[in-house]
Each structure stands twice: as C-alpha cells, then as structure tokens.
Amino acid sequence: MKMNKSSILSYLSSVIILAGFSCVEKPASSEKQADNFSISKKNKPKEDAPKDMVWIPGGEFIMGTDEENAYAAERPAVNLKVDGFWMDVHEVTNREFAEFVEATGYVTVAERKPEWEELKKQLPPGTPKPDDSVLVPGSMVFSPPPYAVPLQDISLWWKWVDGASWKHPEGPESNLEGRENHPVVHIAFEDAEAYAKWAGKRLPTEIEWEFAARGGMNGKRFAWGDELTPNGQFLANTFQGVFPHDNTGNDGFVGTSPVKTFAPNSFGLYDMIGNVWELTSDWYDALKYARIAGQAPKLDAGMNPCYNPDNPYAMERVIKGGSFLCAENYCVNYRPSARQGHAYDSGTSNVGFRLVKDAKDQNISMK
C-alpha cells in the first residue's frame, strides 16, 4: 500500500523521535535504599541570586535506583558527588521563549524543513529517501485515541502534525493564548542550547538534574516520599485514568500546566516531576549506571556516545522527570531516577527544559 505524505513522515519521525519512549510495563515499588544524601557544607555564593534561580548546594547522593522492578536504564544505584550550581526555579515558559525569539529572530528546528541528510543518520542503512513534498516543517503531537488501544504501538497516540511548533503546540490552528506561563514545548536540543547561550546559562547535566530533583532525599520512590498522592494531594502534573485514551484530569489538567502550579521541593524548584520532560546535556546511554558501577564495559572513545539497544542508530540526549503523559498503567516515569533518550534533533509536545548556571565566584563563602 502506498503511504501518503503524513504517514511517511510520521513513520520516519516515530523511528527517530520516539524509539526511546518504549516503556510499557509499569515498574512496581520495592525496597527503599539507604538514606545517605549529604548536602555540601559550603554556603551559597556571595553574588546575588540570578532572577528566578535558586542555589543548589551540591553534595553526595545516590543516583539511580536498586528497585528490582524499575526500568533497567535506572539501575544500579551509584554514589556520586556534584558541585553546587544555580538552577531555574521553573521550566522555561512560552513567554520567556517568545522574548528570546523576538530578540534574536531564532527559528526552531520544528519550524524548518527537515533535512534528509540529517534524518537518515538515525535510520537503518538503505532507508529510501521520501519525496521532498513530505519533508515539511512540523513536529510530533500527542493525539489520544477515543478508545483503548494496544500499548505496544506508540503510533496510535503520537502523530506527526505539519506546522506544529512551539508557537502552535497542536498544529497551525492552535496558539499560545492563555498558555504564556506554560512550559515551552516542541524544543529540540539545539533550540534549548541557543536559548541557553542567549540567557547566559547552560543545560544541566543528568547528575545535576537528579540531585536537584531529589531535594535532599534518598531512598524515596517519588521526589516527595513513597506515596504518589499523599493524603489525596496531587504534587505533580501527571496522567490520571487509563492511558492513552482516558485522562480524567483529576489533578486539574489533561495537558501542560502553568509553571509553579504545584508545590516546590525543598530546594525551591517547581515541576521537577511531571508537566514536561526536561532536556539535559548528557548523551543517553542505557548502561550508564552499570558502566559507572563497573558492571559493564566503558564505551570506546571512537564509539557513538549514545547507546540505546532499542534504537541502535539513535543520537539521543537524556530527558528527566516524566510529563503529563506518565500514568500508573503506562510509563511510570514521574520519579527522580527515571530517564529516557530523546532524539537530539527533534521536539515533541511533552518535552521542554530548564537551565542552570555556574557560580561566578568559585570560592564559595563559608559564612
């Protein structure tokens, strides 16, 4: 059967963009880890806090998890150290990104015509080039089906939409009215880096991100404790109901929510869990923690810095935190240790970012 333009580009995009979104089975709780989180004794820098940023003091912590039923890429737990840094209190918003675009004239990846020479680098050798009419600007949008569907086929709820971008999250007919304070989405890695350079900041490493998300706690399944909704309280924007077709919106939202809607963690950071996945600067390696622990060989210097056995041609960056699409019956990624790979040259309607900044004065005050 001949594929039309939409189906061809949707296929190519799903292979490249969404191969990392492969979780189906819900990981279950198991034993807690020892709580040996230690915060650096160094106080915050003498400099004034940058606008809308808080100081994350750094220290030692357990990264990843030893839960038997967690996803394999999160295991084993490893002891790591991280230096202090400033971090945005919330995800970069549509309003903030619009200011960047207004000041620079920047055009995001989703707004540009896809380049076949770049696309084919992440596809099996011999994949035929589609007709040029297929290669049009757009992005992948969550499009829930009206009824229950098999959870093994992500193409049943992810669709390529011509004209979808940060300005038009669901496609050309959509806009940002009323969503100025929602996190910006449909952002590729180079878009986030361009914004970071303009803002004088950088993307966090995966280690920095997880340390900050844990908020001074180890051994907890969620960023706030061991219960998803303690005393019935929703602490993050996630998916309630049966994924992907029946989102009850019990937390007040069926899509993204305004930043700072839910309570911050002990570091003063909002939405480190849920709302949108957040980009980090690290290449995705499914065996990263096993390599750190000496349980897997290190990647050779000349090898692809990304390793994803489910997507061998991938060039992916790590995303953290889960999103409004994480549900109890599918992809329980609203946990600090959760991690996935995301194509570096693409965005989706559930991926955004926040930034960090190094202290100007590295001789931190001890007063």
VENZIHU-V340418 format. One record per backbone hydrogen bond with DSSP energy under -1.0 kcal/mol. CO is the residue of the C=O (numbers start at 0). NH is the residue of the N-H. If there is no record, write none. Layout:
co = <CO:CO>
nh = <NH:NH>
This chain:
co = <3:4:5:6:7:8:9:10:11:12:17:19:33:37:49:51:53:55:57:58:59:60:62:66:70:71:73:77:79:81:84:85:86:88:91:92:93:94:95:96:97:98:99:100:107:108:114:115:118:119:123:130:133:136:138:139:140:152:153:153:156:158:160:160:167:167:170:175:178:179:180:181:187:188:189:190:191:192:193:194:195:201:203:204:205:206:207:208:209:213:224:228:229:236:239:241:245:248:257:264:268:273:274:276:277:281:283:284:286:287:288:289:290:299:306:307:310:314:315:316:317:318:319:320:322:325:326:329:330:332:339:341:342:343:347:347:349:351:352:354:355:356:361:364>
nh = <7:8:9:10:11:12:13:14:15:16:20:21:35:59:52:88:86:84:39:81:37:79:77:69:73:74:64:62:60:58:55:356:53:269:183:96:97:98:99:100:101:102:103:104:110:111:118:119:121:122:126:133:135:162:160:348:158:155:156:157:142:140:138:163:164:170:173:178:181:94:258:93:191:192:193:194:195:196:197:198:200:355:280:208:209:210:211:212:213:216:221:231:232:274:247:245:241:251:260:267:264:275:323:351:319:317:306:287:290:291:292:294:293:302:285:310:313:343:283:341:279:339:277:273:325:238:329:326:332:334:318:316:345:188:185:350:276:278:91:87:201:85:363:42>
